[in-house]
Amino acid sequence: MKKVILFGDSIFNAYDGTRDTDRFAAAMRKRLGPDYQVENISTSGATVNDVLPRVDSLPKCDILVVEYGTNDSSKDWGISLYDYQEGLESLLKKAQKVTGAANTLVLSPSMPDFKNPKIASSYSLDDLDQYSEAAQRDAGKTNSFFFDLTHKMERLQDLPSFLTADGQHYSEKGISWLADVVAGEVSKMD
């Protein structure tokens, strides 16, 4: 049995507008089946720099899936592009060593709904592009797999239907889609 660790923010915690839920991890378990053990060790509201001190406590695993960047790229409470890239690279190197993961998958930031006025004031497509490129570079530097979640979501028809009313977190449809995408990427690592 392969152990998969999900290490991200409220996107992996499937925040529903009032609380964190197990919806994404449960969907991943269902898609990957009995040959995989999926454990979610995510921190809602976190940036890469917030969770760097927690990396030493990550458990051993076969596959590590890292999803940070959505909060990092926010104009309201994010961190600079430089700090994100340096922090993510440090996080990946340290996490790979601590977990012993044979494979690591790095996701770029999630794409918010720019039609939502609050979201539109907090994010820009240009910033998301830059943070996505930084995540891809860090994946390359650490011999990790990379999935461009930002631009995959940008091509979705009716993006708002994949998100909750806050324009950032995932609806049931979005959770199902994200689980399909991530499980598909994890399955390719075999």
C-alpha positions as CSV (number, residue, x, y, z in Angstrom):
1,M,0.0,0.0,0.0
2,K,1.3,3.4,-1.0
3,K,0.9,6.3,1.5
4,V,0.0,9.7,0.0
5,I,0.4,12.9,2.1
6,L,-1.7,15.9,1.1
7,F,0.1,19.0,2.3
8,G,-1.5,22.3,1.4
9,D,-3.9,25.0,2.5
10,S,-7.7,25.4,2.7
11,I,-8.0,24.1,-0.9
12,F,-6.9,20.6,0.3
13,N,-8.9,21.1,3.6
14,A,-12.0,21.5,1.4
15,Y,-13.1,24.6,3.4
16,D,-16.8,25.0,2.8
17,G,-17.3,28.6,4.0
18,T,-17.6,27.8,7.6
19,R,-15.2,25.0,8.4
20,D,-12.6,22.6,7.1
21,T,-14.0,19.3,5.8
22,D,-12.6,15.9,4.7
23,R,-14.3,16.1,1.3
24,F,-11.2,16.3,-0.8
25,A,-9.2,13.6,1.1
26,A,-12.3,11.3,1.0
27,A,-12.6,11.9,-2.8
28,M,-8.9,11.1,-3.3
29,R,-9.3,7.9,-1.3
30,K,-12.2,6.9,-3.4
31,R,-10.4,7.6,-6.7
32,L,-7.1,6.0,-5.7
33,G,-8.7,2.9,-4.2
34,P,-7.5,0.4,-1.6
35,D,-3.9,0.3,-2.8
36,Y,-3.4,3.9,-1.4
37,Q,-3.6,5.4,2.0
38,V,-4.4,9.1,1.8
39,E,-3.7,11.4,4.8
40,N,-4.4,15.2,4.7
41,I,-2.0,17.3,6.7
42,S,-3.0,20.8,5.5
43,T,-3.3,24.2,7.2
44,S,-6.1,26.5,6.1
45,G,-5.0,30.1,5.6
46,A,-1.3,29.2,5.5
47,T,1.5,30.4,3.2
48,V,4.7,28.4,2.6
49,N,6.5,30.4,5.2
50,D,3.8,29.7,7.8
51,V,4.2,25.9,7.4
52,L,8.0,25.6,7.0
53,P,8.3,25.0,10.8
54,R,5.8,22.1,10.6
55,V,7.7,20.2,7.9
56,D,9.8,18.3,10.5
57,S,6.7,16.7,11.8
58,L,5.5,15.3,8.5
59,P,5.1,11.5,8.5
60,K,6.9,9.2,6.1
61,C,5.1,8.6,2.8
62,D,5.6,7.3,-0.7
63,I,4.0,10.3,-2.5
64,L,3.9,13.9,-1.3
65,V,1.4,16.3,-2.9
66,V,2.1,19.9,-2.1
67,E,-0.4,22.7,-2.8
68,Y,0.6,26.2,-1.6
69,G,0.5,29.5,-3.5
70,T,-3.1,30.6,-3.5
71,N,-2.8,32.5,-0.2
72,D,0.8,33.4,-1.0
73,S,-0.2,35.2,-4.1
74,S,-3.0,37.3,-2.5
75,K,-2.4,41.0,-2.4
76,D,-4.2,41.1,1.0
77,W,-2.1,38.7,3.0
78,G,0.3,36.9,0.7
79,I,4.0,37.0,0.5
80,S,6.4,38.4,-2.1
81,L,7.1,36.3,-5.2
82,Y,10.7,36.0,-4.1
83,D,9.7,34.8,-0.6
84,Y,7.3,32.3,-2.1
85,Q,9.8,30.8,-4.5
86,E,12.5,30.6,-1.8
87,G,10.1,29.2,0.8
88,L,8.6,26.7,-1.5
89,E,12.0,25.4,-2.6
90,S,13.0,25.1,1.1
91,L,9.8,23.4,2.0
92,L,10.1,20.9,-0.9
93,K,13.7,20.0,-0.1
94,K,13.1,19.6,3.6
95,A,9.8,17.7,3.1
96,Q,11.3,15.2,0.7
97,K,14.0,14.5,3.2
98,V,11.7,14.2,6.2
99,T,9.0,12.1,4.4
100,G,11.4,10.0,2.3
101,A,8.8,10.4,-0.5
102,A,9.8,8.6,-3.7
103,N,7.7,11.1,-5.7
104,T,6.5,14.6,-5.1
105,L,3.7,16.4,-6.9
106,V,3.7,20.3,-6.8
107,L,0.5,22.1,-7.7
108,S,0.5,25.8,-8.8
109,P,-2.0,28.1,-7.1
110,S,-5.7,27.6,-7.5
111,M,-7.5,30.0,-9.8
112,P,-10.1,32.2,-8.1
113,D,-13.3,33.6,-9.6
114,F,-12.3,37.1,-10.9
115,K,-16.0,37.9,-11.3
116,N,-16.2,38.0,-7.5
117,P,-15.5,41.6,-6.5
118,K,-13.6,40.7,-3.3
119,I,-11.5,38.2,-5.1
120,A,-10.8,40.6,-8.0
121,S,-9.4,43.1,-5.5
122,S,-7.1,40.4,-3.9
123,Y,-5.7,38.6,-6.9
124,S,-4.4,39.3,-10.4
125,L,-3.9,36.9,-13.3
126,D,-0.4,38.3,-13.8
127,D,0.5,37.5,-10.2
128,L,-1.0,34.0,-10.5
129,D,1.1,33.4,-13.7
130,Q,4.3,34.5,-11.9
131,Y,3.6,32.3,-8.8
132,S,2.7,29.4,-11.1
133,E,6.0,29.8,-12.9
134,A,7.8,29.9,-9.6
135,A,6.2,26.7,-8.5
136,Q,7.1,25.0,-11.7
137,R,10.8,26.2,-11.3
138,D,10.9,24.8,-7.8
139,A,9.4,21.5,-8.9
140,G,12.2,21.3,-11.5
141,K,14.9,22.2,-8.9
142,T,13.6,19.4,-6.6
143,N,13.0,16.7,-9.2
144,S,9.3,16.9,-8.5
145,F,6.3,16.4,-10.8
146,F,4.4,19.6,-11.5
147,F,0.8,20.2,-12.3
148,D,-0.3,23.7,-13.6
149,L,-3.6,24.0,-11.7
150,T,-3.8,27.7,-12.3
151,H,-4.0,27.4,-16.1
152,K,-6.0,24.2,-16.1
153,M,-8.7,26.1,-14.1
154,E,-8.4,29.1,-16.3
155,R,-9.6,27.0,-19.2
156,L,-12.7,25.6,-17.4
157,Q,-16.0,26.6,-18.8
158,D,-18.2,28.2,-16.0
159,L,-15.4,28.4,-13.5
160,P,-17.8,29.9,-10.8
161,S,-19.7,26.6,-10.7
162,F,-16.5,24.8,-9.5
163,L,-16.2,27.3,-6.6
164,T,-18.2,28.3,-3.5
165,A,-19.9,31.7,-3.2
166,D,-16.6,33.1,-1.8
167,G,-15.0,32.7,-5.2
168,Q,-12.0,30.8,-3.9
169,H,-12.9,27.5,-2.3
170,Y,-14.3,24.5,-4.1
171,S,-17.9,23.5,-4.5
172,E,-18.8,19.8,-4.6
173,K,-18.4,19.9,-8.4
174,G,-15.0,21.5,-7.9
175,I,-13.9,19.0,-5.3
176,S,-14.8,16.2,-7.6
177,W,-12.9,17.8,-10.5
178,L,-9.8,18.5,-8.3
179,A,-9.8,14.9,-7.0
180,D,-10.0,13.5,-10.5
181,V,-7.1,15.7,-11.6
182,V,-4.8,15.1,-8.6
183,A,-5.6,11.3,-8.4
184,G,-4.8,11.1,-12.2
185,E,-1.5,12.8,-11.6
186,V,-0.7,10.5,-8.6
187,S,-1.6,7.4,-10.6
188,K,0.9,8.4,-13.3
189,M,3.7,8.2,-10.8
190,D,3.4,4.4,-10.6
